[in-house]
Amino acid sequence: MAADLRFKPYPACDGALAYIESAIDLRRRFQLTADNVQKVIVCVDGAAAELCQPYDAGNEVPSPERTRFSMKYAIALALSEGNVRLSHFAQDWASTHSRVCALAQRIHLETSARDNNGVRASGQLNIHTRDGHEHASNPDIARGTETPEAEAQPLIRKFFDCTASLPAAAQTAIIEHALQLETASDLHEVVPILMGAQS
């Protein structure tokens, strides 16, 4: 059971995570901008097709919670902002939401009948740019074969994003101790920091 556990690096529906990673990877590798994206074809399979229903941006502005379960919105946010953070779903999100919705309307889902039996979704994206290029994702590259230290970076960024109300010194101290938990002899130094962060 423990071997199947994994951290959730983005505040979105689990079925969208692989697609978020692919979108961020393609944006970085090909220096894509939201304005240069003509359309995105998303190959959705398995549970992702059920969990992440399309969100068609219209006159109605949905709640931030609703958009977290939208495959289109998650991919558009990743391509537009270069990441998906909790702060993107804050109550004062109007300007971000407007940019993302414009791109979400150019994202199209192709649902596969293939059942992935609970295996992680493919994360397959095909991005067509206005200058005539097409970029297909390679989920293996997006997931990477990085060192444990490098793999921890998205989680550290998420921690800082989720705890933005804490003093920077408290955030840094908590992360430093968290990264050393496996070799720590006891938690006497950690508990006071956590208690201080709550006050």
Secondary structure, DSSP 4 states (H G I P E B T S, - for coil): -GGG-----SSS-GGGHHHHHHHHHHHHHHT--GGGEEEEEEEE-THHHHHSB-----SS---HHHHTTBHHHHHHHHHHHSS--GGGGSTT-HHHHHHHHHHHTTEEEEE-----TTPPP--EEEEEETTS-EEE--HHHHH----HHHHHHHHHHHHHHHTTTS-HHHHHHHHHHHTTGGG-S-STTHHHHHHHHH-
